[in-house]
Amino acid sequence: MVSFSFLSLNGSGRLAVIWFWISLLLLLQKGRGVVSASDYLVGLGSYDITGPAADVNMMGYANSEQIASGVHFRLRARSFIVAEPQGNRVVFVNLDACMASQLVTIKVLERLKARYGDLYTENNVAISGIHTHAGPGGYLQYIVYIVTSLGFVRQSFDVIVDGIEQSIIKAHENLRPGSIFVNKGELLDAGVNRSPSAYLNNTASERSKYKYDVDKEMTLLKFVDDEWGPVGSFNWFATHGTSMSRTNALISGDNKGAAARFMEDWFDQNSGGSAFPHESEANENPRRVSTIIPVVHENHHELLELAASFQPSAGKPVTRYLSIARRVRSALRLADRPKFVSAFCQSNCGDVSPNVLGAFCIDTGLPCDFNHSTCGGKNELCYGRGPGYPDEFESTRIIGERQFQKAAELFNKASEQLKGKVDYRHAYLDFSKLEVTLPKKGGGSELVKTCPAAMGFAFAAGTTDGPGAFDFKQGDNKGNAFWRLVRDLLKTPTQEQVDCQQPKPILLDTGEMKQPYDWAPSILPIQMLRIGQLVILTVPGEFTTMAGRRLRDAVRTVLTSGGNGQFNGNVHIVIAGLTNTYSQYVTTFEEYQMQRYEGASTLYGPHTLSAYIQEFKKLATALISGKPVQPGPQPPDLLDKQISLLTPVVLDATPPGVSFGDVSTDVPQNATFKRGDMVTVVFWSACPRNDLMTEGTFSLVEIFHGKDSWIPAYDDDDFCLRFKWSRPFKLSARSHATIEWRIPVSAAPGVYRIRHFGASKGLLGAIHHFTGSSSAFVVA
């Protein structure tokens, strides 16, 4: 019909019809607007990386007694991919983990190559840790980092590798035309300098250029899908993940993991994050259950009668997928749009503590010694205090909330759009013998070298965030004879090494310890990622405040003075710390002389920072000139050499007549709780190592709705709910799960119950999943 009508028209009529359809197509194309104008393809993804919640040592404090025994909230890998439509692309992964691992990076890249070919490689993929000290350890390959975890923990390693891969797959599948906006702002009350005496050893002229002795600036990226609008944000801000203490036993993302959960829930609650969060909202979980469940209007007596009709359900077998299906955010998720992903990334946090009230002696309450952070000569008594002191969970919430509040503000006001190239440079360097050219004061230059890795005496003193033991103290540039004798039983450093590391007295000569395999890394990656006028410097360690400033300034000078005006003086540079592998700290030369914890942990000697600056300047020059860089020597893959002394789960058991999932201690009969109260239920359980419940939950709070429906309200991802696991003695096959729910102010009134999911191991090794629930109770 149409073709006949068209052919029957005269010449001018046909021309008019042709122009009509051309105009309509142009209008439609314009209606898509941003699609045709977009510079980038943008994709974000997130996946669970919560490791074993039992028996495994936590990574960070090197405290052998800090063993995981439950979950505060779950850990995630969050990724973004930015690609030119027909060109380069970069991947950035933020881990709720203490740091990146060289071995993890190697295995993730192998999987990406098998799946995508050469699309994602060591050159354009960055994997960074937030530095929580409350995640399971045992996933790094060098001995010094897995001593307290009794060697390599395959389960910790596998869940992180799997989670990173899955988060990148999700980001890749979500790639769509979009825009990226950048914003920056000051956050004043989320970090203090924990080694001010070392910072003060930097020259007065350099210190006078800065208002604070820590970096207060947060830099945020806002990702906007052309069709769906905002789909995520990533920000970089320097503060340690040490709000949770060295005695905490619950898996937690600490303050940055909390901030990420707060912001993701805030965005979902506000259907796009248009409303700015008030402090009272962030004090709870920004998500409102009352927006999911209608407020119950029955009177209190009717609610009590309803609750009394639900007794505890006996433990029963289930499939593991029920735990996944009952997750709160599974029910909330909109299947037809990308999930909002928010990441709070680490930067140059080396000397920055979230314990902002300062460091005090626990015996006297007086401030610790300024230079050595001791109390009566003992480092064990000096602890930093967070803003929620003495409650570490409250400190974690407050520092997380402060970062979330600033990020939400920057997110809402972000207006500067990233424009320009996507590019990257990457190189491996042998930091055990890197030659560095330094300018001399009177003119000319001198050649110095970095050293094989070594840790000083003050390393063992720990920090005010987590003191060490014995008689070690920070600021020790001499050591003592007894510990030198102990050291020499392992490895006596050569005179050349002693001279190279001066004034550091060597406690552990890790770079020259090779039995049964390498104790510390020698080959390290450095990397630059560019997205328009943003440049990310990925570093495999913890730079102090001033070290980070010097690195950023050196790279900025190269980028803005060359490259035919590519940046036009406008470049945003962020440092992504603890990325791709881990090599401890990097201080300035002046800070190194003080030999506080950070200087004692600067592995490669006093010229480590100068080496980084020299090599990053080379990357920056190559980036703006479009030239390649030499890849450098490959780091070793030590997976086949790993040793594990962690005993496996042999058997789980319950008393005769008791099933897994049965309630051991129930809520009181006819119980009514108020908002702010703690509800506690204890279940007969099994070892959480049997199933990590990846993308699922161990604990669940359900609210009764309608005539016969229990709706998920809170789970492992919620700050108000804690899963604690225990056994009566170390080798016992019996165990309990204690679930604690601090009822939020935002909880809807109604009838609730607490539910537990787990997995038991039988005598022949078979895994059986189970669930059980408490009696119902009223929240009024």
C-alpha positions in Angstrom: 0.0 0.0 0.0 2.7 2.5 1.0 4.8 1.7 -2.0 1.9 2.1 -4.4 1.0 5.5 -2.8 4.5 6.6 -3.0 4.9 5.7 -6.7 1.7 7.4 -7.6 3.1 10.8 -6.4 4.6 13.3 -8.8 8.2 14.4 -8.5 7.7 17.2 -6.0 5.5 15.0 -3.9 8.0 12.2 -3.8 10.7 14.7 -2.8 8.5 16.1 0.0 8.0 12.5 1.4 11.7 11.8 1.2 12.5 15.0 3.1 9.8 14.1 5.7 11.4 10.8 6.5 14.9 12.3 6.5 13.7 15.0 8.9 12.0 12.4 11.1 15.2 10.3 11.3 17.2 13.4 12.2 14.7 14.3 14.9 14.8 10.9 16.4 18.6 10.9 16.4 18.5 14.3 18.1 16.0 13.0 20.6 18.6 10.4 21.6 20.7 13.5 22.1 23.4 12.4 24.3 23.9 9.1 22.5 25.4 10.7 19.5 27.2 13.3 21.5 28.7 10.9 24.1 32.5 10.7 24.2 32.5 7.4 26.1 30.9 4.1 26.7 30.4 3.6 30.5 29.7 0.4 32.4 29.7 -0.4 36.2 29.5 -3.7 38.1 29.5 -5.0 41.6 29.9 -8.5 43.2 30.3 -10.1 46.6 33.8 -10.9 47.8 33.1 -11.7 51.4 35.6 -14.3 52.5 35.6 -17.0 55.2 33.8 -15.7 58.4 35.5 -18.2 60.7 39.0 -19.4 61.7 40.9 -17.1 59.3 43.2 -14.3 60.5 42.2 -10.7 59.6 44.5 -8.9 57.2 46.0 -5.5 58.3 47.0 -5.4 61.9 49.2 -8.5 61.8 47.5 -9.6 65.1 47.5 -13.4 65.2 44.7 -13.4 67.7 42.3 -11.4 65.5 40.4 -14.3 63.9 37.3 -13.8 61.8 34.1 -14.9 63.7 31.2 -13.4 61.9 30.0 -10.6 59.6 29.5 -6.9 60.4 28.5 -6.3 56.7 29.5 -8.0 53.5 32.5 -7.0 51.3 32.2 -6.2 47.5 34.3 -5.6 44.4 33.0 -2.6 42.5 34.2 -1.9 38.9 33.9 0.7 36.3 34.9 0.5 32.6 35.3 3.6 30.4 35.8 3.1 26.7 36.1 5.2 23.6 33.5 3.9 21.2 36.2 2.7 18.7 39.3 3.0 20.8 41.0 2.6 24.2 39.3 1.5 27.4 40.3 1.4 31.1 39.0 -0.7 34.0 39.2 0.4 37.7 38.2 -2.1 40.4 37.8 -1.1 44.0 38.0 -3.9 46.6 36.5 -4.0 50.1 39.8 -5.6 51.0 43.0 -4.5 52.8 45.0 -4.2 49.6 45.5 -5.6 46.1 47.5 -8.8 45.7 50.0 -9.5 42.9 48.8 -13.1 42.7 45.1 -12.0 42.6 45.9 -9.5 39.8 47.8 -12.2 37.8 44.9 -14.7 38.0 42.2 -12.1 37.2 44.1 -11.0 34.1 44.5 -14.7 33.0 40.7 -15.1 33.3 40.0 -11.9 31.4 42.3 -12.9 28.6 40.6 -16.3 28.3 37.2 -14.5 28.1 38.0 -11.3 26.2 41.3 -11.8 24.5 43.5 -8.8 24.6 40.7 -6.4 25.5 41.7 -6.2 29.2 45.3 -6.5 30.2 47.8 -5.5 32.9 48.1 -2.2 31.0 44.6 -1.0 31.3 43.2 -2.8 34.4 43.7 -1.4 37.9 42.7 -3.3 41.0 42.8 -1.3 44.2 42.0 -2.0 47.9 40.2 0.3 50.4 42.5 -0.8 53.2 40.0 -2.3 55.6 41.7 -4.1 58.4 38.6 -6.3 59.0 38.7 -8.7 56.0 40.1 -12.2 55.9 43.7 -12.6 55.0 45.8 -15.2 53.3 45.3 -14.0 49.7 48.7 -12.4 49.1 51.6 -14.5 47.7 54.6 -13.1 49.7 55.4 -14.8 53.0 55.6 -11.7 55.2 52.0 -10.9 54.5 50.6 -14.4 55.3 52.5 -15.4 58.4 49.7 -14.5 60.8 47.1 -16.2 58.6 49.0 -19.5 58.8 50.0 -19.3 55.2 47.9 -19.1 52.1 44.1 -19.3 52.4 42.7 -20.6 49.2 39.1 -19.7 50.1 40.1 -16.1 50.7 42.0 -15.9 47.4 39.3 -17.6 45.3 36.4 -15.5 46.4 38.3 -12.3 45.7 39.4 -13.5 42.2 35.9 -14.7 41.4 34.3 -11.4 42.6 36.7 -9.2 40.7 36.1 -11.2 37.5 32.3 -11.1 38.0 32.2 -7.4 38.7 34.2 -6.7 35.5 31.9 -9.0 33.5 28.9 -7.0 34.8 30.6 -3.7 34.0 31.4 -5.0 30.5 27.9 -6.2 29.9 26.5 -2.8 31.1 28.7 -0.8 28.7 26.5 1.9 27.1 26.9 5.5 25.8 27.2 7.8 28.7 29.0 10.8 30.3 31.3 11.3 33.2 31.4 14.3 35.5 34.1 15.2 38.0 33.9 17.3 41.2 36.1 18.0 44.1 35.6 19.3 47.6 37.1 19.4 51.1 36.2 17.0 53.9 37.7 18.3 57.1 36.8 15.8 59.8 37.5 12.3 58.5 41.3 12.0 59.0 44.2 13.3 61.1 48.0 12.8 60.8 49.1 9.9 63.0 52.8 10.6 62.6 53.0 14.4 62.9 56.6 14.4 64.2 57.7 12.8 60.9 55.6 15.2 58.8 57.2 18.1 60.6 60.6 16.9 59.4 59.6 18.0 55.9 61.0 21.5 55.2 59.0 24.4 56.6 58.9 26.0 53.1 57.2 22.9 51.7 54.8 22.6 54.6 53.9 26.3 54.2 52.3 25.5 50.8 49.6 23.5 52.5 46.9 24.4 55.0 46.7 20.9 56.6 49.1 18.1 57.4 46.8 15.6 55.7 45.0 15.9 52.3 41.4 16.9 52.9 40.3 16.9 49.2 37.8 14.3 47.9 37.7 13.8 44.1 34.5 12.2 42.7 33.4 10.8 39.4 29.7 10.7 38.5 28.8 8.2 35.8 25.6 9.0 33.8 24.0 6.6 31.4 22.5 8.4 28.4 19.2 6.5 28.8 19.0 5.7 32.5 20.7 8.7 34.0 23.1 8.4 36.9 24.4 4.8 37.4 27.3 5.2 39.8 30.1 7.2 41.4 33.7 6.5 42.4 35.6 8.8 44.7 39.2 9.0 46.1 39.9 10.3 49.6 42.8 9.5 52.0 42.0 8.0 55.4 42.9 4.6 56.8 40.5 1.7 57.1 41.2 1.4 60.9 38.0 2.6 62.5 37.5 -1.0 63.5 40.1 -2.1 66.0 42.7 -4.8 66.1 40.5 -6.9 68.4 37.4 -6.8 66.1 36.4 -10.2 64.9 33.6 -9.4 62.4 34.2 -9.0 58.7 33.7 -5.4 57.8 34.4 -2.9 55.0 35.2 -0.4 57.8 34.5 3.3 57.1 34.8 3.2 53.3 32.8 0.0 52.9 30.1 1.6 55.1 30.1 4.8 53.1 29.6 2.8 49.9 26.6 1.0 51.3 25.1 4.2 52.6 25.4 5.9 49.3 24.1 3.1 47.2 21.1 2.8 49.5 20.6 6.5 49.5 20.5 6.6 45.8 18.1 3.7 45.5 15.8 5.3 48.1 15.7 8.6 46.3 15.2 7.1 42.8 18.1 8.9 41.4 19.7 10.7 44.4 18.1 14.0 43.8 17.6 14.7 47.5 20.6 15.7 49.7 20.9 13.4 52.7 20.3 14.9 56.1 22.6 13.9 58.9 19.7 12.2 60.7 19.1 10.0 57.7 22.7 8.9 57.4 22.8 8.1 61.2 20.7 5.1 60.3 20.9 3.2 57.1 19.8 5.6 54.4 17.4 2.9 53.1 13.9 3.2 54.6 12.1 -0.1 55.1 8.9 1.9 55.4 9.3 2.8 51.7 9.2 -0.9 50.9 6.7 -2.2 53.4 3.5 -0.2 54.1 3.2 1.0 57.7 1.1 -1.4 59.7 -1.9 0.3 61.3 -3.1 -2.5 63.7 -3.0 -1.6 67.4 -0.4 -3.0 69.7 -2.7 -5.7 71.1 -3.5 -7.0 67.6 0.2 -7.0 66.7 1.0 -9.1 69.8 -1.7 -11.6 69.0 -0.4 -11.9 65.5 3.3 -12.3 66.7 2.2 -15.0 69.2 0.9 -17.1 66.4 4.4 -17.5 65.0 6.6 -19.8 67.0 10.2 -20.5 66.1 10.5 -22.7 63.0 12.7 -25.8 63.4 15.8 -25.9 61.3 15.2 -27.5 57.9 17.1 -28.3 54.7 17.0 -25.7 51.9 19.0 -25.0 48.7 21.7 -22.4 48.9 19.9 -20.3 46.4 17.2 -19.4 49.0 19.8 -17.3 50.8 20.4 -15.4 47.6 16.8 -15.0 46.8 15.9 -13.7 50.2 18.5 -10.9 50.2 16.9 -7.5 50.7 18.6 -5.9 47.7 17.6 -8.8 45.5 14.0 -7.9 46.1 14.7 -4.2 45.6 16.7 -4.4 42.5 15.1 -3.2 39.2 15.8 -5.8 36.6 15.3 -3.4 33.7 18.1 -0.8 34.6 21.7 -1.0 35.7 22.4 -1.3 39.4 23.8 1.9 41.0 27.4 1.3 42.1 29.2 3.6 44.5 32.8 3.1 45.5 34.9 4.9 48.1 38.5 4.4 46.9 41.7 4.8 48.8 44.4 7.4 48.1 47.7 8.5 49.9 46.5 7.4 53.3 49.9 6.3 54.7 50.0 8.6 57.7 46.2 9.4 57.9 44.1 8.0 60.7 40.3 8.0 61.0 40.7 8.1 64.7 40.3 11.9 64.7 40.1 12.5 68.5 43.8 11.8 68.8 46.0 9.2 70.5 45.7 8.7 74.3 47.2 6.4 76.9 44.6 3.8 78.0 46.1 3.7 81.5 46.1 7.4 82.3 43.9 9.0 79.7 46.7 11.4 78.9 48.0 12.1 75.3 50.7 9.7 74.1 54.3 10.8 73.7 54.5 13.0 70.6 57.7 11.5 69.0 57.4 7.8 69.9 53.6 7.3 70.5 54.3 5.6 73.8 52.9 5.7 77.3 55.6 5.4 80.0 57.9 4.0 77.3 55.4 1.3 76.2 53.7 1.4 72.7 51.1 -1.1 73.7 49.1 1.4 75.8 48.8 4.2 73.1 45.6 4.0 71.1 43.9 6.5 68.7 40.3 7.4 69.5 37.6 7.5 66.8 34.7 10.0 66.9 32.4 7.3 68.5 34.9 6.3 71.2 34.8 3.9 72.9 32.4 2.2 70.4 34.3 1.2 67.3 31.1 0.4 65.3 29.9 3.9 66.0 33.3 5.4 64.9 33.0 3.3 61.7 29.5 4.6 61.1 30.5 8.3 61.7 33.6 8.3 59.5 31.7 6.4 56.8 28.8 8.8 57.1 31.0 11.9 56.8 32.5 10.5 53.6 29.1 9.6 52.3 27.7 13.1 53.0 30.5 14.8 51.1 30.3 12.3 48.2 26.5 12.9 47.9 27.1 16.7 47.9 29.8 16.4 45.2 27.6 14.0 43.3 24.6 16.3 43.2 26.7 19.3 42.2 29.0 17.7 39.7 29.0 19.8 36.5 32.5 19.6 34.9 32.3 16.9 32.2 35.3 14.8 31.3 36.2 15.2 27.7 39.1 13.8 25.6 41.2 10.7 25.3 41.1 7.5 27.2 44.6 6.2 27.5 47.0 4.3 29.8 50.6 3.4 30.5 52.0 0.6 32.7 55.4 -0.7 33.6 57.0 -3.2 35.9 60.1 -2.1 37.8 62.6 -3.9 40.0 62.6 -1.7 43.1 65.4 -3.7 44.7 68.0 -2.1 42.5 66.5 0.9 40.7 68.9 3.7 39.8 67.7 7.2 40.5 69.2 10.4 39.3 68.8 13.2 41.9 69.7 16.9 41.4 72.5 18.3 43.7 72.0 21.5 45.6 75.0 23.2 44.0 74.1 22.0 40.5 74.7 18.8 38.6 73.3 15.4 39.7 74.1 12.3 41.6 73.1 8.7 41.1 71.6 6.7 44.0 69.8 3.4 44.2 66.9 1.8 45.9 67.6 -1.3 48.1 66.2 -4.8 48.5 63.2 -4.7 50.8 63.7 -4.5 54.5 61.6 -3.6 57.5 62.9 -1.5 60.4 62.5 -2.0 64.1 59.7 0.6 64.3 57.6 -1.6 62.0 57.0 -3.9 64.9 55.9 -1.0 67.1 52.7 -0.7 65.0 50.8 2.6 65.0 48.3 4.4 67.2 45.6 2.7 65.1 47.0 -0.7 66.2 50.0 -0.8 68.5 52.5 -3.6 68.3 54.0 -5.6 71.1 57.1 -6.2 73.2 59.5 -3.3 73.6 59.4 -1.8 70.1 58.7 1.8 69.6 58.2 4.3 66.8 61.0 6.6 66.0 63.7 4.0 66.7 66.7 4.4 64.4 69.0 2.3 66.5 67.3 -1.1 67.4 68.6 -3.3 70.1 71.0 -6.2 70.5 68.4 -8.9 71.5 66.2 -8.4 68.5 69.2 -8.3 66.2 70.1 -11.8 67.5 66.6 -13.0 66.8 66.7 -11.3 63.3 70.1 -13.0 62.5 68.5 -16.4 63.0 66.4 -15.7 60.0 68.8 -13.6 57.9 71.7 -11.4 58.7 71.7 -8.3 56.4 74.8 -7.6 54.4 76.8 -4.5 55.1 75.8 -3.2 51.7 72.1 -3.6 52.7 72.7 -1.9 56.1 74.3 1.1 54.4 71.7 1.3 51.7 68.8 1.4 54.2 70.4 3.9 56.6 69.2 5.3 59.0 66.7 2.4 59.2 67.9 -0.4 61.6 66.9 -3.6 59.9 64.6 -5.9 61.8 63.6 -8.2 58.9 65.7 -8.3 55.7 62.7 -9.5 53.7 64.0 -8.6 50.3 66.9 -11.1 50.7 64.9 -13.8 52.4 64.0 -16.5 49.8 63.2 -19.6 51.7 60.9 -21.4 51.2 60.0 -18.7 48.6 60.1 -14.9 48.4 59.2 -13.0 51.6 58.6 -9.7 49.9 58.1 -8.3 46.4 60.9 -6.8 44.3 59.1 -6.2 41.1 56.3 -3.7 41.3 53.8 -2.2 38.8 53.3 1.5 38.2 50.4 2.7 36.1 48.6 5.7 34.8 45.0 5.8 33.6 43.6 8.8 31.7 40.0 9.6 31.1 39.9 13.1 29.5 41.3 15.6 32.0 41.4 13.0 34.8 44.6 11.0 35.5 44.7 8.2 38.0 48.1 7.3 39.3 48.0 3.7 40.6 50.6 2.9 43.2 51.3 -0.5 44.9 51.6 0.9 48.4 50.6 3.5 51.0 52.1 6.9 50.2 52.1 9.4 53.1 50.4 12.8 52.7 53.5 14.7 51.6 54.8 11.8 49.4 51.6 11.8 47.5 51.7 15.6 47.1 55.1 15.4 45.6 54.2 12.7 43.2 51.0 14.5 42.0 52.9 17.8 41.6 55.7 16.1 39.5 53.2 14.4 37.2 51.1 17.6 36.9 54.2 19.5 35.8 54.9 17.0 33.0 51.3 16.8 31.8 50.7 20.6 31.7 54.0 21.7 30.3 54.1 19.3 27.3 51.7 17.4 25.1 50.8 20.3 22.8 48.4 21.7 25.3 46.4 18.5 25.7 45.3 19.4 29.2 45.3 23.2 28.8 46.3 23.5 32.4 43.2 21.7 33.6 44.1 18.2 34.9 42.7 16.4 37.9 45.2 13.9 39.3 44.3 11.3 41.9 46.5 8.7 43.6 44.9 5.2 43.9 46.8 3.5 46.7 47.3 -0.2 47.4 46.8 -1.0 43.7 47.7 -4.1 41.7 50.0 -5.4 44.4 51.2 -4.4 47.9 54.6 -3.2 49.0 53.8 -1.4 52.3 54.7 2.3 52.7 56.3 5.2 50.9 57.5 8.3 52.8 59.5 11.3 51.8 63.2 11.3 52.3 62.8 13.6 55.3 60.1 11.5 56.9 62.2 8.4 56.4 64.9 9.9 58.7 62.5 9.9 61.6 61.9 6.1 61.4 58.4 6.1 62.7 56.2 3.2 61.6 55.7 4.5 58.0 59.4 5.1 57.5 60.4 1.7 58.9 57.9 0.2 56.5 59.2 2.0 53.5 60.8 -1.2 52.1 63.2 0.0 49.5 65.2 2.6 51.4 65.3 6.4 51.6 65.1 7.0 47.9 61.9 5.1 47.3 59.8 8.1 46.7 62.4 9.7 44.3 62.3 6.4 42.3 58.5 6.5 42.0 58.6 10.2 40.9 61.3 9.5 38.3 59.5 6.6 36.8 56.0 8.2 36.9 57.4 11.2 35.0 58.5 8.8 32.3 55.0 7.4 32.1 53.5 10.9 31.9 55.9 11.9 29.1 55.0 8.7 27.2 51.3 9.4 27.8 51.3 12.9 26.3 53.6 12.0 23.5 51.7 8.9 22.5 54.8 6.7 22.8 54.9 3.2 24.4 57.0 2.3 27.5 59.1 -0.8 28.1 57.0 -3.4 30.0 59.8 -4.3 32.3 60.4 -7.6 34.1 57.3 -9.8 34.9 56.6 -10.4 38.6 56.6 -14.0 39.7 53.5 -16.2 40.0 54.0 -18.1 43.3 50.7 -19.9 43.5 52.3 -23.4 43.2 54.7 -22.6 46.0 52.1 -21.5 48.6 51.9 -23.3 51.9 48.7 -23.4 54.0 48.6 -24.5 57.7 45.0 -23.7 58.2 43.1 -26.8 59.3 40.1 -27.7 57.1 36.5 -28.1 58.4 36.2 -31.8 59.3 32.6 -32.2 60.6 29.7 -30.1 62.0 27.4 -31.6 64.6 24.5 -30.7 66.9 23.3 -32.3 70.2 21.0 -35.3 69.9 17.5 -34.3 68.8 18.6 -30.9 67.6 18.8 -29.8 63.9 21.0 -27.3 62.3 19.0 -24.0 62.3 17.1 -24.7 65.4 16.8 -21.8 67.8 19.0 -22.2 70.9 18.1 -18.9 72.6 14.9 -17.2 71.4 13.4 -13.8 71.9 11.2 -13.5 75.0 7.6 -14.6 74.6 5.1 -11.8 73.7 8.1 -9.5 73.2 7.8 -5.9 72.1 10.8 -3.9 71.2 11.3 -0.2 70.6 13.5 1.4 67.9 17.0 1.5 69.3 16.6 -1.8 71.2 18.9 -4.8 70.5 17.2 -8.0 69.5 19.3 -11.1 69.9 18.7 -14.7 68.8 21.0 -17.7 69.0 20.8 -20.6 66.5 22.5 -24.0 66.4 24.8 -23.5 63.4 27.8 -24.8 61.4 31.1 -23.4 60.3 30.6 -20.5 57.9 33.6 -21.8 55.9 31.4 -24.5 54.4 29.7 -21.9 52.2 30.6 -18.2 52.1 27.0 -17.4 51.0 28.3 -15.4 48.2 25.7 -12.9 47.0 23.5 -14.3 49.8 23.2 -13.8 53.5 23.8 -15.6 56.8 21.3 -13.4 58.7 18.0 -12.0 57.8 15.3 -9.9 59.5 11.8 -10.4 58.0 8.6 -8.4 58.5 5.2 -9.9 58.2 3.0 -8.4 55.5 -0.5 -9.1 54.4 -2.0 -12.4 55.5 0.8 -14.9 54.9 4.0 -13.2 53.6 7.3 -12.6 55.3 9.2 -9.9 53.5 13.0 -9.4 53.7 13.8 -6.2 55.6 17.5 -6.3 56.7 20.4 -8.7 55.9 24.1 -9.1 56.0 24.6 -5.9 54.0 22.9 -3.8 56.7 24.9 -1.8 59.2 22.3 -2.5 62.0 22.6 -6.4 61.7 25.5 -8.5 63.0 26.2 -12.2 62.5 28.5 -13.6 65.2 29.7 -17.2 65.0 31.3 -19.2 67.9 32.1 -22.7 69.0 32.5 -23.8 72.7 36.2 -24.7 72.2 38.6 -24.7 69.2 38.1 -28.2 67.9 34.5 -28.6 68.7 32.2 -29.7 65.9 29.3 -27.8 67.5 28.8 -24.1 67.0 26.3 -21.3 67.4 25.3 -18.3 65.3 24.3 -15.2 67.3 22.3 -12.7 65.3 22.0 -9.2 66.8 19.7 -6.6 65.3 19.9 -3.0 66.6 16.4 -1.7 65.5 16.9 1.4 63.4 14.8 4.6 64.0 13.6 4.1 60.5 12.2 0.6 61.0 8.5 0.3 60.2 6.3 -0.8 63.1 5.0 -4.4 62.7 5.6 -8.1 63.4 9.2 -9.3 62.7 11.3 -12.4 63.0 15.0 -13.2 62.7 16.2 -15.9 60.3 19.5 -17.7 59.9 21.0 -19.4 56.8 24.0 -21.8 57.0 25.6 -24.9 55.6 26.8 -27.9 57.5 29.5 -30.5 56.6 28.7 -34.2 57.1 31.0 -37.0 58.0 31.6 -37.9 54.4 32.2 -34.3 53.4 28.8 -33.5 51.9 27.5 -29.9 52.4 23.9 -29.5 53.5 22.2 -26.1 53.5 19.7 -25.2 56.3 17.6 -22.4 57.6 15.7 -21.6 60.8 13.8 -18.7 62.3 13.0 -17.2 65.7 9.6 -16.6 67.2 7.9 -13.5 65.9 8.0 -10.3 67.9 6.6 -6.8 67.7 8.4 -3.5 66.9 6.2 -0.7 68.1 
